[in-house]
């Protein structure tokens, strides 16, 4: 009898190096949790995580000159490390590095923003004791590295099954991270449970969509799907329903309406560093994956999906803007702002072609730094109960802490799209791409929602500067070195991308090319 020879797929380890570095460092972080003394874990994990993220970023940069159509795909064409994928991976890593600085901050609050032991009953005597004395959990560092590695795989996946695996790899750590708040733990655990349950439903829709697309094309890789759509041999109903279900899973992660309902509760309940990380990095992963699916696998069905996604984009922009007006909590306000910005990103995606893709990628970078800086500011305004995020508590803050109120004012004006900020140039880019792609109606709704959304931002500015400080007005804590660095980076990038955006725009233009 002849022996069966199992041939392993060829792997391009240089192309996969950034992800391998992160997954290896995450596994090493798990060992640190098992063997390192408790007092040493935080500095060890922080240094290890930052080194891993920087090392992965260096590997991405070194890979850029070597990318060609011939060597972009590896692992039996299941992963495509093309120019667009490298840009998205680089954006995730840079934003992940800045977010990690907020995770490492331990000077603003005794023990940091994370609970010491998540399994203790809320309100019990051991819970009160550990909240007062014990340092926060350091398991968050390997969880973040696993999540970043999954996001990097997600934006470079070249077939739907690998994309589903990557989706779960970066989603499961996020569910855990959302439940680890040191204060308001019931709110944090409720947020995590909602996120997990709704995320499980979204993943199920995605997987069912994969099955239907397989029934149409006989394969799950994007090239075969593209060829099958061109041939038109399968059942078109399977294709359209499958694409709709895939879109549900992707739009859930992107926080697009009507799949946005988890966003305000999760943003409010999760620890603020986790919220900043999700708002920046998860957005890049979600829209990077959505763009790859639409541009590479299903571009021949654009005539079918563009009107539907256009309606979703309009609903997302208007719903996010209108509901933001009614919010009295700043974290929920930024959550609805994130929903509206998901609509603006969809406008860029529907612009089509290289211009639409490049405008979306530029917007992701600009918004990522802006939102991290905004959440870094929220960690500084606090009282005896922790962060003071209710809008009324910020009244008169400009007279008590004019420097930090001025920084937050600049960030809010950037959210509103005021010129000389990255918010203006990013919106101008996506709206310009939509105009070029004959989607003028989306631009009209985008401008309308931007006008509505400016009101809640300006209301916060007015309350800070034109109201008198009250007895309940909290103080602004002196930021530690890590929070100061994250805040300074976010503010500087927001200013630079508003005044001199051409280098990043040119970089996005040169990288706006998916390889099928």
DRENNU-212477 format. One record per residue (C-alpha): y, z, x. Coordinates in steps of 0.25 Angstrom, whole numbers. Layout:
BEGIN
<atom py="Y" pz="Z" px="X"/>
...
This chain:
BEGIN
<atom py="0" pz="0" px="0"/>
<atom py="14" pz="-3" px="5"/>
<atom py="24" pz="8" px="7"/>
<atom py="37" pz="8" px="0"/>
<atom py="49" pz="8" px="9"/>
<atom py="61" pz="15" px="4"/>
<atom py="73" pz="9" px="9"/>
<atom py="85" pz="18" px="9"/>
<atom py="99" pz="11" px="6"/>
<atom py="108" pz="8" px="17"/>
<atom py="120" pz="18" px="18"/>
<atom py="133" pz="16" px="25"/>
<atom py="136" pz="30" px="30"/>
<atom py="150" pz="26" px="35"/>
<atom py="154" pz="22" px="21"/>
<atom py="147" pz="34" px="15"/>
<atom py="153" pz="44" px="26"/>
<atom py="164" pz="50" px="17"/>
<atom py="155" pz="54" px="6"/>
<atom py="144" pz="59" px="16"/>
<atom py="154" pz="67" px="23"/>
<atom py="159" pz="74" px="10"/>
<atom py="145" pz="76" px="4"/>
<atom py="140" pz="82" px="18"/>
<atom py="152" pz="91" px="19"/>
<atom py="150" pz="96" px="4"/>
<atom py="135" pz="99" px="8"/>
<atom py="140" pz="107" px="20"/>
<atom py="150" pz="114" px="11"/>
<atom py="138" pz="119" px="3"/>
<atom py="132" pz="125" px="15"/>
<atom py="145" pz="131" px="19"/>
<atom py="144" pz="138" px="6"/>
<atom py="130" pz="143" px="8"/>
<atom py="132" pz="148" px="23"/>
<atom py="147" pz="151" px="26"/>
<atom py="153" pz="165" px="24"/>
<atom py="161" pz="165" px="11"/>
<atom py="174" pz="168" px="19"/>
<atom py="173" pz="156" px="27"/>
<atom py="168" pz="146" px="17"/>
<atom py="182" pz="141" px="12"/>
<atom py="188" pz="137" px="25"/>
<atom py="175" pz="131" px="30"/>
<atom py="173" pz="123" px="17"/>
<atom py="188" pz="119" px="16"/>
<atom py="187" pz="113" px="31"/>
<atom py="174" pz="107" px="28"/>
<atom py="179" pz="100" px="16"/>
<atom py="192" pz="95" px="22"/>
<atom py="184" pz="90" px="34"/>
<atom py="174" pz="82" px="25"/>
<atom py="185" pz="76" px="16"/>
<atom py="193" pz="72" px="29"/>
<atom py="181" pz="66" px="36"/>
<atom py="177" pz="58" px="23"/>
<atom py="191" pz="53" px="22"/>
<atom py="191" pz="49" px="37"/>
<atom py="177" pz="42" px="34"/>
<atom py="184" pz="34" px="22"/>
<atom py="195" pz="30" px="31"/>
<atom py="186" pz="25" px="42"/>
<atom py="178" pz="17" px="32"/>
<atom py="190" pz="9" px="27"/>
<atom py="191" pz="-2" px="38"/>
<atom py="176" pz="-4" px="37"/>
<atom py="174" pz="-7" px="23"/>
<atom py="170" pz="-22" px="19"/>
<atom py="163" pz="-28" px="7"/>
<atom py="150" pz="-28" px="15"/>
<atom py="149" pz="-14" px="19"/>
<atom py="157" pz="-7" px="7"/>
<atom py="144" pz="-4" px="-1"/>
<atom py="133" pz="6" px="4"/>
<atom py="121" pz="13" px="-2"/>
<atom py="115" pz="1" px="-8"/>
<atom py="129" pz="-3" px="-13"/>
<atom py="130" pz="10" px="-21"/>
<atom py="143" pz="14" px="-14"/>
<atom py="154" pz="5" px="-11"/>
<atom py="164" pz="10" px="0"/>
<atom py="175" pz="0" px="-2"/>
<atom py="190" pz="0" px="0"/>
<atom py="193" pz="6" px="-14"/>
<atom py="182" pz="16" px="-12"/>
<atom py="187" pz="21" px="1"/>
<atom py="201" pz="22" px="-4"/>
<atom py="196" pz="31" px="-16"/>
<atom py="187" pz="39" px="-7"/>
<atom py="199" pz="41" px="3"/>
<atom py="208" pz="45" px="-9"/>
<atom py="197" pz="55" px="-14"/>
<atom py="196" pz="61" px="0"/>
<atom py="211" pz="63" px="2"/>
<atom py="213" pz="69" px="-11"/>
<atom py="201" pz="78" px="-9"/>
<atom py="206" pz="83" px="4"/>
<atom py="220" pz="87" px="-2"/>
<atom py="212" pz="93" px="-14"/>
<atom py="203" pz="101" px="-4"/>
<atom py="216" pz="108" px="1"/>
<atom py="218" pz="114" px="-13"/>
<atom py="203" pz="119" px="-13"/>
<atom py="205" pz="126" px="0"/>
<atom py="217" pz="134" px="-4"/>
<atom py="214" pz="148" px="-4"/>
<atom py="228" pz="155" px="-2"/>
<atom py="234" pz="153" px="-16"/>
<atom py="224" pz="162" px="-23"/>
<atom py="214" pz="172" px="-18"/>
<atom py="201" pz="165" px="-16"/>
<atom py="207" pz="151" px="-20"/>
<atom py="206" pz="144" px="-33"/>
<atom py="191" pz="144" px="-34"/>
<atom py="182" pz="155" px="-40"/>
<atom py="173" pz="162" px="-29"/>
<atom py="160" pz="162" px="-38"/>
<atom py="160" pz="153" px="-50"/>
<atom py="147" pz="159" px="-56"/>
<atom py="154" pz="172" px="-59"/>
<atom py="157" pz="175" px="-73"/>
<atom py="172" pz="173" px="-76"/>
<atom py="179" pz="187" px="-79"/>
<atom py="168" pz="195" px="-73"/>
<atom py="170" pz="206" px="-63"/>
<atom py="164" pz="198" px="-51"/>
<atom py="173" pz="186" px="-56"/>
<atom py="186" pz="195" px="-55"/>
<atom py="181" pz="201" px="-41"/>
<atom py="179" pz="187" px="-35"/>
<atom py="191" pz="181" px="-41"/>
<atom py="199" pz="192" px="-34"/>
<atom py="193" pz="192" px="-20"/>
<atom py="182" pz="181" px="-17"/>
<atom py="186" pz="168" px="-11"/>
<atom py="185" pz="155" px="-20"/>
<atom py="172" pz="147" px="-20"/>
<atom py="171" pz="137" px="-8"/>
<atom py="160" pz="129" px="-15"/>
<atom py="172" pz="120" px="-20"/>
<atom py="173" pz="113" px="-6"/>
<atom py="159" pz="106" px="-6"/>
<atom py="161" pz="103" px="-21"/>
<atom py="173" pz="96" px="-18"/>
<atom py="167" pz="88" px="-7"/>
<atom py="155" pz="84" px="-16"/>
<atom py="165" pz="80" px="-26"/>
<atom py="173" pz="71" px="-17"/>
<atom py="161" pz="65" px="-11"/>
<atom py="157" pz="61" px="-25"/>
<atom py="170" pz="55" px="-28"/>
<atom py="169" pz="47" px="-16"/>
<atom py="156" pz="41" px="-20"/>
<atom py="161" pz="39" px="-34"/>
<atom py="172" pz="30" px="-30"/>
<atom py="163" pz="21" px="-21"/>
<atom py="150" pz="21" px="-30"/>
<atom py="146" pz="7" px="-32"/>
<atom py="136" pz="9" px="-43"/>
<atom py="136" pz="18" px="-55"/>
<atom py="125" pz="27" px="-52"/>
<atom py="131" pz="31" px="-39"/>
<atom py="145" pz="33" px="-46"/>
<atom py="138" pz="42" px="-56"/>
<atom py="132" pz="51" px="-45"/>
<atom py="145" pz="51" px="-38"/>
<atom py="152" pz="55" px="-51"/>
<atom py="143" pz="67" px="-52"/>
<atom py="144" pz="71" px="-38"/>
<atom py="159" pz="73" px="-39"/>
<atom py="159" pz="78" px="-53"/>
<atom py="149" pz="90" px="-52"/>
<atom py="158" pz="97" px="-41"/>
<atom py="170" pz="95" px="-49"/>
<atom py="163" pz="102" px="-61"/>
<atom py="160" pz="114" px="-52"/>
<atom py="174" pz="114" px="-46"/>
<atom py="181" pz="115" px="-59"/>
<atom py="174" pz="128" px="-62"/>
<atom py="178" pz="136" px="-50"/>
<atom py="192" pz="141" px="-53"/>
<atom py="195" pz="155" px="-48"/>
<atom py="204" pz="158" px="-60"/>
<atom py="203" pz="154" px="-74"/>
<atom py="188" pz="152" px="-72"/>
<atom py="184" pz="150" px="-86"/>
<atom py="194" pz="139" px="-87"/>
<atom py="189" pz="133" px="-75"/>
<atom py="174" pz="134" px="-79"/>
<atom py="178" pz="128" px="-93"/>
<atom py="184" pz="116" px="-86"/>
<atom py="172" pz="114" px="-77"/>
<atom py="163" pz="114" px="-89"/>
<atom py="171" pz="104" px="-97"/>
<atom py="172" pz="95" px="-85"/>
<atom py="157" pz="96" px="-82"/>
<atom py="153" pz="93" px="-97"/>
<atom py="162" pz="82" px="-99"/>
<atom py="159" pz="76" px="-85"/>
<atom py="144" pz="77" px="-88"/>
<atom py="147" pz="68" px="-101"/>
<atom py="155" pz="58" px="-93"/>
<atom py="144" pz="57" px="-82"/>
<atom py="134" pz="55" px="-93"/>
<atom py="143" pz="43" px="-99"/>
<atom py="144" pz="38" px="-85"/>
<atom py="129" pz="38" px="-83"/>
<atom py="126" pz="32" px="-96"/>
<atom py="136" pz="21" px="-93"/>
<atom py="128" pz="18" px="-80"/>
<atom py="116" pz="16" px="-88"/>
<atom py="122" pz="7" px="-97"/>
<atom py="128" pz="-2" px="-86"/>
<atom py="115" pz="-2" px="-79"/>
<atom py="109" pz="-7" px="-92"/>
<atom py="119" pz="-18" px="-92"/>
<atom py="119" pz="-22" px="-77"/>
<atom py="105" pz="-17" px="-72"/>
<atom py="112" pz="-10" px="-61"/>
<atom py="123" pz="1" px="-58"/>
<atom py="130" pz="-5" px="-46"/>
<atom py="144" pz="-11" px="-48"/>
<atom py="140" pz="-25" px="-42"/>
<atom py="129" pz="-27" px="-51"/>
<atom py="137" pz="-22" px="-63"/>
<atom py="148" pz="-32" px="-60"/>
<atom py="138" pz="-43" px="-59"/>
<atom py="131" pz="-40" px="-72"/>
<atom py="144" pz="-39" px="-79"/>
<atom py="148" pz="-53" px="-73"/>
<atom py="134" pz="-59" px="-78"/>
<atom py="136" pz="-53" px="-92"/>
<atom py="121" pz="-52" px="-94"/>
<atom py="120" pz="-37" px="-99"/>
<atom py="123" pz="-31" px="-112"/>
<atom py="138" pz="-29" px="-112"/>
<atom py="138" pz="-17" px="-121"/>
<atom py="130" pz="-9" px="-110"/>
<atom py="140" pz="-13" px="-100"/>
<atom py="153" pz="-9" px="-108"/>
<atom py="147" pz="4" px="-114"/>
<atom py="142" pz="7" px="-99"/>
<atom py="155" pz="5" px="-94"/>
<atom py="162" pz="13" px="-104"/>
<atom py="153" pz="25" px="-101"/>
<atom py="155" pz="24" px="-86"/>
<atom py="170" pz="24" px="-89"/>
<atom py="169" pz="37" px="-97"/>
<atom py="163" pz="44" px="-85"/>
<atom py="173" pz="38" px="-75"/>
<atom py="185" pz="41" px="-85"/>
<atom py="181" pz="55" px="-87"/>
<atom py="182" pz="58" px="-72"/>
<atom py="196" pz="50" px="-72"/>
<atom py="201" pz="59" px="-84"/>
<atom py="204" pz="47" px="-92"/>
<atom py="206" pz="49" px="-107"/>
<atom py="198" pz="51" px="-116"/>
<atom py="189" pz="57" px="-105"/>
<atom py="199" pz="67" px="-100"/>
<atom py="197" pz="79" px="-108"/>
<atom py="191" pz="87" px="-97"/>
<atom py="203" pz="85" px="-88"/>
<atom py="213" pz="95" px="-93"/>
<atom py="203" pz="107" px="-94"/>
<atom py="197" pz="104" px="-80"/>
<atom py="210" pz="102" px="-73"/>
<atom py="215" pz="115" px="-79"/>
<atom py="202" pz="124" px="-77"/>
<atom py="198" pz="119" px="-63"/>
<atom py="203" pz="125" px="-50"/>
<atom py="216" pz="118" px="-47"/>
<atom py="211" pz="112" px="-33"/>
<atom py="199" pz="106" px="-41"/>
<atom py="208" pz="100" px="-51"/>
<atom py="217" pz="94" px="-40"/>
<atom py="204" pz="88" px="-34"/>
<atom py="199" pz="83" px="-47"/>
<atom py="213" pz="77" px="-51"/>
<atom py="214" pz="69" px="-38"/>
<atom py="200" pz="66" px="-33"/>
<atom py="192" pz="64" px="-46"/>
<atom py="203" pz="54" px="-51"/>
<atom py="201" pz="46" px="-38"/>
<atom py="186" pz="46" px="-40"/>
<atom py="186" pz="43" px="-55"/>
<atom py="195" pz="31" px="-54"/>
<atom py="189" pz="26" px="-41"/>
<atom py="175" pz="26" px="-48"/>
<atom py="181" pz="20" px="-61"/>
<atom py="188" pz="9" px="-53"/>
<atom py="176" pz="5" px="-46"/>
<atom py="167" pz="4" px="-58"/>
<atom py="178" pz="-4" px="-65"/>
<atom py="182" pz="-13" px="-54"/>
<atom py="168" pz="-15" px="-47"/>
<atom py="158" pz="-14" px="-58"/>
<atom py="164" pz="-17" px="-71"/>
<atom py="176" pz="-26" px="-67"/>
<atom py="171" pz="-38" px="-76"/>
<atom py="172" pz="-29" px="-88"/>
<atom py="187" pz="-26" px="-86"/>
<atom py="190" pz="-34" px="-98"/>
<atom py="182" pz="-24" px="-106"/>
<atom py="186" pz="-11" px="-100"/>
<atom py="200" pz="-13" px="-97"/>
<atom py="205" pz="-11" px="-111"/>
<atom py="197" pz="2" px="-113"/>
<atom py="201" pz="8" px="-100"/>
<atom py="216" pz="4" px="-103"/>
<atom py="215" pz="12" px="-116"/>
<atom py="209" pz="24" px="-109"/>
<atom py="220" pz="23" px="-98"/>
<atom py="231" pz="23" px="-109"/>
<atom py="224" pz="35" px="-117"/>
<atom py="223" pz="42" px="-103"/>
<atom py="237" pz="40" px="-99"/>
<atom py="243" pz="44" px="-113"/>
<atom py="234" pz="56" px="-116"/>
<atom py="236" pz="62" px="-102"/>
<atom py="251" pz="60" px="-103"/>
<atom py="252" pz="65" px="-117"/>
<atom py="243" pz="77" px="-116"/>
<atom py="250" pz="81" px="-102"/>
<atom py="263" pz="84" px="-110"/>
<atom py="256" pz="95" px="-118"/>
<atom py="250" pz="102" px="-107"/>
<atom py="255" pz="116" px="-102"/>
<atom py="246" pz="118" px="-90"/>
<atom py="249" pz="110" px="-78"/>
<atom py="234" pz="108" px="-74"/>
<atom py="232" pz="102" px="-88"/>
<atom py="245" pz="94" px="-87"/>
<atom py="240" pz="88" px="-73"/>
<atom py="226" pz="86" px="-80"/>
<atom py="233" pz="77" px="-91"/>
<atom py="241" pz="70" px="-80"/>
<atom py="228" pz="67" px="-73"/>
<atom py="223" pz="61" px="-86"/>
<atom py="235" pz="52" px="-87"/>
<atom py="234" pz="48" px="-73"/>
<atom py="220" pz="44" px="-75"/>
<atom py="226" pz="34" px="-85"/>
<atom py="236" pz="29" px="-75"/>
<atom py="224" pz="26" px="-65"/>
<atom py="216" pz="19" px="-76"/>
<atom py="229" pz="10" px="-78"/>
<atom py="227" pz="7" px="-63"/>
<atom py="212" pz="4" px="-64"/>
<atom py="215" pz="-6" px="-76"/>
<atom py="225" pz="-13" px="-68"/>
<atom py="214" pz="-20" px="-61"/>
<atom py="212" pz="-27" px="-48"/>
<atom py="216" pz="-21" px="-34"/>
<atom py="230" pz="-17" px="-39"/>
<atom py="224" pz="-8" px="-50"/>
<atom py="214" pz="-2" px="-41"/>
<atom py="224" pz="1" px="-30"/>
<atom py="234" pz="7" px="-39"/>
<atom py="223" pz="16" px="-45"/>
<atom py="219" pz="21" px="-31"/>
<atom py="233" pz="23" px="-27"/>
<atom py="236" pz="31" px="-40"/>
<atom py="223" pz="40" px="-37"/>
<atom py="229" pz="44" px="-23"/>
<atom py="243" pz="46" px="-28"/>
<atom py="238" pz="55" px="-40"/>
<atom py="228" pz="62" px="-32"/>
<atom py="238" pz="68" px="-22"/>
<atom py="248" pz="71" px="-33"/>
<atom py="238" pz="79" px="-42"/>
<atom py="233" pz="87" px="-30"/>
<atom py="247" pz="91" px="-27"/>
<atom py="250" pz="95" px="-41"/>
<atom py="238" pz="104" px="-42"/>
<atom py="241" pz="110" px="-29"/>
<atom py="254" pz="114" px="-35"/>
<atom py="247" pz="120" px="-47"/>
<atom py="239" pz="129" px="-37"/>
<atom py="252" pz="135" px="-32"/>
<atom py="259" pz="140" px="-45"/>
<atom py="251" pz="153" px="-48"/>
<atom py="252" pz="167" px="-53"/>
<atom py="243" pz="179" px="-54"/>
<atom py="233" pz="171" px="-63"/>
<atom py="232" pz="159" px="-53"/>
<atom py="238" pz="145" px="-55"/>
<atom py="249" pz="145" px="-66"/>
<atom py="247" pz="131" px="-72"/>
<atom py="254" pz="133" px="-86"/>
<atom py="266" pz="125" px="-87"/>
<atom py="275" pz="136" px="-92"/>
<atom py="272" pz="144" px="-79"/>
<atom py="279" pz="133" px="-71"/>
<atom py="292" pz="135" px="-78"/>
<atom py="303" pz="138" px="-67"/>
<atom py="294" pz="136" px="-55"/>
<atom py="305" pz="127" px="-49"/>
<atom py="314" pz="138" px="-48"/>
<atom py="303" pz="148" px="-42"/>
<atom py="297" pz="138" px="-33"/>
<atom py="305" pz="125" px="-31"/>
<atom py="297" pz="119" px="-20"/>
<atom py="284" pz="119" px="-27"/>
<atom py="291" pz="115" px="-40"/>
<atom py="297" pz="104" px="-33"/>
<atom py="284" pz="99" px="-28"/>
<atom py="277" pz="100" px="-42"/>
<atom py="289" pz="93" px="-48"/>
<atom py="287" pz="81" px="-38"/>
<atom py="272" pz="81" px="-41"/>
<atom py="275" pz="81" px="-56"/>
<atom py="285" pz="69" px="-55"/>
<atom py="274" pz="62" px="-47"/>
<atom py="265" pz="64" px="-59"/>
<atom py="275" pz="58" px="-68"/>
<atom py="277" pz="46" px="-59"/>
<atom py="291" pz="48" px="-54"/>
<atom py="295" pz="38" px="-43"/>
<atom py="293" pz="42" px="-28"/>
<atom py="280" pz="49" px="-31"/>
<atom py="266" pz="44" px="-31"/>
<atom py="265" pz="45" px="-46"/>
<atom py="275" pz="34" px="-48"/>
<atom py="268" pz="25" px="-38"/>
<atom py="254" pz="27" px="-43"/>
<atom py="258" pz="24" px="-57"/>
<atom py="266" pz="12" px="-53"/>
<atom py="254" pz="7" px="-46"/>
<atom py="244" pz="8" px="-57"/>
<atom py="254" pz="3" px="-67"/>
<atom py="257" pz="-9" px="-58"/>
<atom py="242" pz="-12" px="-57"/>
<atom py="241" pz="-11" px="-72"/>
<atom py="252" pz="-21" px="-74"/>
<atom py="246" pz="-30" px="-64"/>
<atom py="233" pz="-30" px="-72"/>
<atom py="240" pz="-33" px="-85"/>
<atom py="238" pz="-19" px="-90"/>
<atom py="253" pz="-17" px="-94"/>
<atom py="249" pz="-9" px="-107"/>
<atom py="243" pz="2" px="-98"/>
<atom py="255" pz="3" px="-90"/>
<atom py="264" pz="5" px="-102"/>
<atom py="255" pz="16" px="-107"/>
<atom py="255" pz="22" px="-92"/>
<atom py="270" pz="22" px="-92"/>
<atom py="271" pz="29" px="-106"/>
<atom py="261" pz="40" px="-102"/>
<atom py="268" pz="42" px="-88"/>
<atom py="281" pz="45" px="-96"/>
<atom py="274" pz="54" px="-105"/>
<atom py="267" pz="61" px="-93"/>
<atom py="280" pz="63" px="-86"/>
<atom py="284" pz="73" px="-97"/>
<atom py="274" pz="85" px="-93"/>
<atom py="277" pz="83" px="-78"/>
<atom py="292" pz="84" px="-81"/>
<atom py="290" pz="96" px="-90"/>
<atom py="284" pz="104" px="-79"/>
<atom py="296" pz="100" px="-69"/>
<atom py="306" pz="104" px="-80"/>
<atom py="299" pz="117" px="-82"/>
<atom py="298" pz="120" px="-67"/>
<atom py="313" pz="117" px="-64"/>
<atom py="321" pz="120" px="-76"/>
<atom py="314" pz="132" px="-82"/>
<atom py="316" pz="146" px="-77"/>
<atom py="305" pz="154" px="-70"/>
<atom py="299" pz="164" px="-79"/>
<atom py="291" pz="177" px="-76"/>
<atom py="278" pz="168" px="-78"/>
<atom py="282" pz="158" px="-68"/>
<atom py="272" pz="158" px="-57"/>
<atom py="275" pz="158" px="-42"/>
<atom py="271" pz="146" px="-33"/>
<atom py="261" pz="151" px="-22"/>
<atom py="263" pz="147" px="-8"/>
<atom py="253" pz="136" px="-6"/>
<atom py="243" pz="138" px="5"/>
<atom py="241" pz="127" px="16"/>
<atom py="231" pz="119" px="9"/>
<atom py="238" pz="119" px="-4"/>
<atom py="251" pz="115" px="3"/>
<atom py="244" pz="104" px="10"/>
<atom py="238" pz="98" px="-3"/>
<atom py="252" pz="100" px="-10"/>
<atom py="259" pz="93" px="1"/>
<atom py="250" pz="82" px="3"/>
<atom py="250" pz="79" px="-12"/>
<atom py="265" pz="79" px="-13"/>
<atom py="267" pz="71" px="-1"/>
<atom py="257" pz="60" px="-5"/>
<atom py="264" pz="60" px="-19"/>
<atom py="278" pz="58" px="-12"/>
<atom py="273" pz="47" px="-2"/>
<atom py="265" pz="39" px="-12"/>
<atom py="278" pz="39" px="-21"/>
<atom py="287" pz="35" px="-10"/>
<atom py="278" pz="26" px="-1"/>
<atom py="265" pz="23" px="-8"/>
<atom py="262" pz="9" px="-1"/>
<atom py="252" pz="14" px="9"/>
<atom py="243" pz="20" px="-1"/>
<atom py="245" pz="8" px="-11"/>
<atom py="242" pz="-2" px="0"/>
<atom py="229" pz="6" px="4"/>
<atom py="225" pz="6" px="-11"/>
<atom py="227" pz="-9" px="-12"/>
<atom py="219" pz="-11" px="0"/>
<atom py="208" pz="-3" px="-5"/>
<atom py="208" pz="-8" px="-19"/>
<atom py="195" pz="-15" px="-18"/>
<atom py="181" pz="-12" px="-23"/>
<atom py="169" pz="-19" px="-17"/>
<atom py="158" pz="-22" px="-27"/>
